[in-house]
Amino acid sequence: MPYLKGIDLLNPYGTIYTYSPTFELLAKRKFKPEFPVDYLMALDTDNYIFTNPFMWTDQEVSFVNLRTQEAISANYEGTISENTMAHNCFYHIGEQFYFVPFGLNYYFYQIDAKEKKLNPIMYLDFGDAEVEDDNLPGRASGKRTDSDEERRKITEDATERYQYLRKSGKTLPLLKFFNDDYVYIFLAKAVRGYGSHYIYNRKKNEGFLLKEGKPFFMYPCFGIIDNVLLAICQPDELSQYMDRNLMSPQEIHKMETLKEDDNPVILKYYLK
């Protein structure tokens, strides 16, 4: 958490532990969430935003002031299923905060921390390849209910839709994030396969697609810093995703000296 110069760890029932980079406890703060919470981002020292597991609410985030204990819910829309490979949904870019919903959802949202609401700022238009909610089995998300039986049914229905889309052959954006200059999307349409990567230059209004290993295989990325996409790859898989023609002799040497049981490797893809 940048405001306390530490790292936040979240208990889903409302406790935030903030540690220093050397793992010293800096703060322990509590609030009482209406439902369990699973992802968070600090908006300032006291104010946070949280998501709820899908079965508890229908596309909601919670704004919570830890000092006053005030909590306000805000809705978003567009979730079609829970199919995702993402590990993050909140982003702090420059002076602004953003929310990219988990699962199959073509919207990107800007977080209005003052008004406590989400404003759609981008929609991923896939044309004929876009998955539509109509006629899909199951359901996309949950709803507010006090019934454990209803939540069980929600989970079953969401799992049914997840499995259907996973095997449907439809193109699904499983990873998506952006910064001021680029939008990155990892797409897949099969249970097995390398998938495709779409990279859009926001300043030039130009897009580039790496499809099923052409012109080269690229590992699914987890983030971007300036013009550098980042991925984490196991050493024994590395040779599949590296094009020696695009590497310096020093980087090739690093790759060749890795052992199978070494730690995972961070890959950097430089965008030009």
N, C-alpha and C positions, 0 to 999 in steps of 0.2 A: 504494500500500500504506500504510494509515493508520499502521502501527506504525513505519515509517521516514519518514513524511510525504512519500511519493512515489508515483509511478505505475509499476506493474510491467508490463514487456513480456516475453513468454515465447517462448523458442525451443523448438520441439516436442521437441527431443532433450535437454532438461534444463538449460537456462540461463535464469535470471531476471535481467533487467536492471532496476534500480530507478532512476528518474530523478526529479529535483525538478520542480516546476511550471515552472521556467525551463530544463528539459532539461539539467541537470547530472547526470552519473552519480553516484548515491549508493552503489550497491552492485552487485556482480556475483556471483551465487551459483549453484552448480552441484549437480546430483544426477544419478543414473543411473536413468532410468525404465525399467521393464520393457518398456513399449511407448511409442510417441510420445504426447505429451500435447497437448491443444489449448485447454482453458479452465482457469482457476485462480482461487482466492480465498485470501487470507491469513487464517488463523484466529488467529494471534498472530505474533510476530516470527519464530519458527523454523518453525512448522507451517503447511502449506498443504494444500489439497485440489485435485485435478485430475480432469478427465475425459479419456477416451481416444477417438480416432475410432472410430466404431461397428464397423468391420470387425475391430478387434483384440481386443475383449473382448465378453462378453455382459452388458451392463448393469452396469458396474462404475465406481466412482470410486476414486481412490488418495489416501490420507492420507500425506504425506511430511514428515518432520522434517529440515530442511536442515542442522541442526547435527550430528545423529547419523547422518543418511542412512538412517534406518529408514523403510520404506515398508510400508503395510498397505492391502490392497484391501477394499472393501466393496461388496456387491451391492445392487441395487434391482430392482424389477420393474414390469411394466405397459406397457412400450414395444410398440406395435403397428406403427408405421412411423416413418420418418424425416421425414415431412411436417412442416415447420415454417417460420415466418418469424422465429423468435427469434434474438437475438444474445447472450443471456445466460442462464445457468442457475443461478448462485449469487447469493444475496442475504443481506445483513447487515441485519437489522431489529431495532433496539434492542440487546439483549444476545445475541440469538439468530442462528444461521446456518441458512440454508435452501437446499434444492436442488429446482429444478423441472426435471425431465428434458426434454431436447430431444425434438422429434418428437411423435407422437400418443401421449400418455400422460396418463391422467386423475388421476395421483397427484401430490401435493405432499409433500416430505419435510423433516423437521427434521434438521439435522446434529448428531450427538453428537460433539463434538470430543474429549471425554475418552475415550469408549469406542470411538471410531473406527468409527462405524456410522451408518446412515441409518434414521430412524423415520418411517413414513407418518403424516401428520397431517391430510390432507384428500384427499377423493376427489370429483371433479367428476361428478355424476350427471346424465347427459343423457337418461335414460329410453330411449324407443324410438329416439332419434336417436344413441345411443351406438354406436360402431363396435366390433365384436367381432372377435377374432383368428381365429375359426373360419372356415375355407373361403376365406381370402384367399390369393391367389397369392404366391409368393416368401417372404421372411422379414423379420423386423423388425430384427435386430441380428446381431452376429458371434459368434465364439467364439474361445477361445484355440487357436491352431494355429501351427505353424512352417512350414506349406506356403503358398507364394505362390499356387499354383494354387487352394487352398482359399479363400484370401482373395479372389481374383478372382471365384470362384463366389459368395461371400458378397455381394460388391459387386453382382454381376449380379442376385441374388435380391432384395436390398434395393431396388435401382432398379426392378425389376419391380413390387414392391408399392407403392413411392412413386408410380409412374406410374399404376397401376391406381386408387389412391385419389384421385389428383389429378383424374382424369376420371370418377370414379364417381358424382358428384352427392351423395355423403355429406357431412354437416356435420362439418367438421374444426376443432378448436380449434388454430389456427396460432400464436397468441400467448397467453401466460397468465402472470400475475404477481400479486402481492398485497402488501399491507402490513397493519398491525394493524387497519385500518378497512375496507378494500375488497379485493375480488377482481376482476380485470379479465381478460376473455377476448375475443379476436377470433376470430370464426368465419367460415368460408367453405365453400361447397359447389360452387363452379364455378371453372374456370380464369380466367374473367373475371367482373367484378362487384364491387360495393362491399363485400360481406360484411356481417356483423352484429357488434354489440358487446354483450356482457353484462357488466353491472356489478352486483356484489353487495355490499350494505352489511352487513358482518359484525356490527356492533353492533346494528343494527335488524332483522337477519334479513330484509331486503328486497332483491329483485332488480329490475333494469330492463334491458330489451332494446331496443336501437336496431337495427331490422331493415331492411336494404336501403334506407337513406336516410330512414327514418321514425322520429321526427319530423324529423330532419335528417341530412345526410351527415356522418360523422365519420371522420377519418383514423386508420388503425391506430396505436396508441400503443406506446411503447417503455418507459415507466416511470411511476411515480407517486410524488409527494412530498406527504405529508399528504393533502389532498383534491383535489390537482391532477394530472390525467392529462397526460402530455407526449407530443407527436408531432413529427416532423420532416417538413416538406412543401416541395416545390419551389414557387417563387413563381408559376409559370404555372398551377399546380394549385390555388392557394390559394382562389380564389373558389368552387370546387366544394364546399369543406368548411367554409365560414364562413357562418353565418346572421346577417345584419346585424341582425336583431331582437334578438339576444342580445349585441350588441357596443356598446361605447361609441363616441361620435363620434370620440374620439382614436384608437381601435383601427381604425375604418373608414378614417380618414385614413392611418394607417400602411400598411394593406393597399393602398390606392389609389395610393400613391406608390412601391410596389415595382416594379422592372423585372424582365423575364423572366430576365435573366442575373445577377441578384443571388444572394447565397448562400442556401442553404436556410433556411427559417423554422421556428422552434420554436413550436408551437401549444400553448396551455394550455386544458384543459377543466376548469372548476371544478365539483366535485361538491357537491351540497347535500343 
